[in-house]
Amino acid sequence: FVSSDRDEPTFNQYYETMPWTAVSFTNKEVKQSLAARFAVSSIPFLVILDGADGSVKDMQGRTTVAASRADPFAAVVKWEQKVSA
């Protein structure tokens, strides 16, 4: 998770509810680097990466998840198929 919150207390409050890791709010260099690498143009923005090698599985993760609302696991199946292919 990379925050676009305006201040650290807001980030901390929001982050407390999340089960995943995050880039430190104060680490602006990493945030800028990731935004440039993945051409982040809006928030929320979700990129799915392969945990084994860091390759991109889905640059449009948010769209994939939104399209799978009736069956959230359909998005996971799509990403797993990209690994198998």
C-alpha positions in Angstrom: 0.0 0.0 0.0 1.2 3.5 -0.9 -0.6 6.3 0.7 -1.8 9.6 -0.8 -3.1 10.9 2.5 -2.4 14.5 3.3 -0.9 13.9 6.7 0.7 11.2 8.7 -2.0 11.0 11.4 -4.7 10.4 8.7 -2.4 7.7 7.1 -1.9 6.0 10.5 -5.6 6.0 11.3 -6.5 4.5 7.8 -3.6 2.0 7.8 -4.6 0.6 11.2 -7.6 -1.0 9.4 -5.5 -2.7 6.7 -4.1 -6.3 6.8 -1.2 -5.6 4.4 2.1 -3.8 4.6 2.6 -0.2 3.5 5.4 2.1 2.3 6.2 4.4 5.2 4.2 7.7 4.9 7.4 9.7 5.2 9.2 7.8 2.3 8.2 10.1 -0.5 11.0 9.0 -2.7 9.7 5.4 -2.9 6.1 6.7 -3.5 7.3 8.9 -6.4 9.4 6.1 -7.8 6.5 3.6 -7.8 4.1 6.2 -9.2 6.5 6.8 -12.1 7.3 3.1 -12.7 3.6 2.1 -12.9 2.3 5.3 -14.5 -0.1 6.0 -11.6 -2.7 8.5 -12.9 -5.4 8.3 -10.3 -6.3 6.8 -6.9 -7.1 4.2 -6.0 -4.7 2.5 -8.3 -4.0 -1.3 -8.0 -1.2 -3.1 -9.7 -0.9 -6.9 -9.2 2.6 -8.2 -9.0 3.9 -11.8 -9.1 5.3 -12.4 -5.6 7.9 -14.8 -6.9 9.7 -12.5 -9.5 8.0 -9.1 -9.2 6.6 -9.2 -12.7 3.4 -7.4 -13.4 0.3 -9.6 -13.6 -2.3 -6.9 -14.0 -1.8 -3.1 -14.5 -5.5 -2.6 -14.2 -6.1 -4.5 -11.0 -8.7 -2.0 -9.8 -10.8 -2.6 -13.0 -10.4 -6.3 -12.7 -11.6 -6.3 -9.1 -14.5 -4.0 -9.8 -15.6 -6.2 -12.8 -15.5 -9.2 -10.5 -17.7 -7.8 -7.7 -20.3 -10.6 -7.9 -17.4 -13.1 -7.5 -14.3 -11.5 -6.0 -12.3 -14.7 -6.5 -12.7 -14.4 -10.2 -10.0 -11.8 -10.2 -7.7 -14.1 -8.3 -8.4 -16.9 -10.8 -7.5 -14.5 -13.6 -4.2 -13.6 -12.0 -3.4 -17.2 -11.3 -4.0 -18.2 -14.9 -1.5 -15.6 -16.0 1.1 -17.4 -13.9 0.2 -20.8 -15.4 0.1 -19.6 -19.0 
